[in-house]
Amino acid sequence: ADLIIFNSNYTKNKTIKNFKRSKNINHKIIYPAFIQNCSKIKNHKNKYDLCTVARLEYRKGHHLVFEAMSILKKIHGISLKYAILGDGPELSRLKDLVTKYSLNGQVDFISQDYPSEKIFKNSSIHIMPTLTTPGSVEGFGISNIEAASFGLPCIVSNSGGTPESIDGNGIIVKENNPKQLVNSIINIKKKYKSYSK
């Protein structure tokens, strides 16, 4: 190959580490693009406080959002509405966790056939606290770019290439840390206009 194109610095560094010969080949990082006319930035009085647009896989961290929502409800008296758009192998387990964390009526599971644009327009914050698992890691996180185009701040973890997808449009938390998710949600809600810009 004359050139290797990566979707993040994370994937570039991982490739060079595992395939030493690739270090001598020209490389370039091109972040995935989301091209669509951006809607006007709206206020955050929407149907959903939080949303995640992603395949329903363990590494996307939906379960950590549930844990954070439970803490917000029990300790801070804050009850949030959460939209999850996507399908995947975690659906059944996630539905069980809604009951476990007493979040019935707060979480809506929406089929991936539903337009993500409508979810973004009806939500305030995009949250995707990805995890690194033995078999997989998030290389970038295109849905964070999509969310930003609708004025949604993002909360992500420091796993893989995910932090590169928000470029200052939100907060990066430590991987697998529901308490930091709680603090980040509160922080964004307090300074929403600033983050939304």
TAJOGI-V337537 format. One line per field, one symbol per residue. burial: # if it has 9 or more other ideal C-beta (glycine too) atoms within 8 Angstrom, else .. A space follows every 50 residues. Layout:
# TAJOGI-V337537
burial: ???
This chain:
# TAJOGI-V337537
burial: ...#.#######..##.....#..#.#.#.#.......#....#.#.### ####.##.###############..#...#######...##..##.###. #.#..##..#...#.#..#############.....############## ################..#####.#.##.###.######..#..##.
